[in-house]
Amino acid sequence: MQWLILILAGLLEVFWATFLRLSEGFTKLVPSIIAIVGNLASIYMLSLALKNLPLGSAYAIWTGIGVVGTFIIGIVAFHESVSIPQVICVIMILCGIIGMKLTGAAG
């Protein structure tokens, strides 16, 4: 259950970061509010996961999900440029997340 909560927290990280981009520096009200609420929800879900997972592992995975997800959203939704080295680095982050889970490093 703690893994499901942690994954949800990571997905909320992607959600709020996307709306932070859409808020254009907090100059647009609705995306700004959505970003703030999403951020608070993400942190709350992380706090729930931390009841049963080690801090370092859970935080690394939470931010890793956020990094990979926002990287993909940036490319798909915002047409941001991407290079092969960037893709390789993001794949390494994803491998690290999976590796932490498979090795039991995160509970």
Secondary structure as GFF3:
##gff-version 3
##sequence-region A 1 107
A	DSSP	alpha_helix	2	22	.	.	.	ID=ss1
A	DSSP	alpha_helix	29	49	.	.	.	ID=ss2
A	DSSP	alpha_helix	55	78	.	.	.	ID=ss3
A	DSSP	alpha_helix	84	102	.	.	.	ID=ss4
###
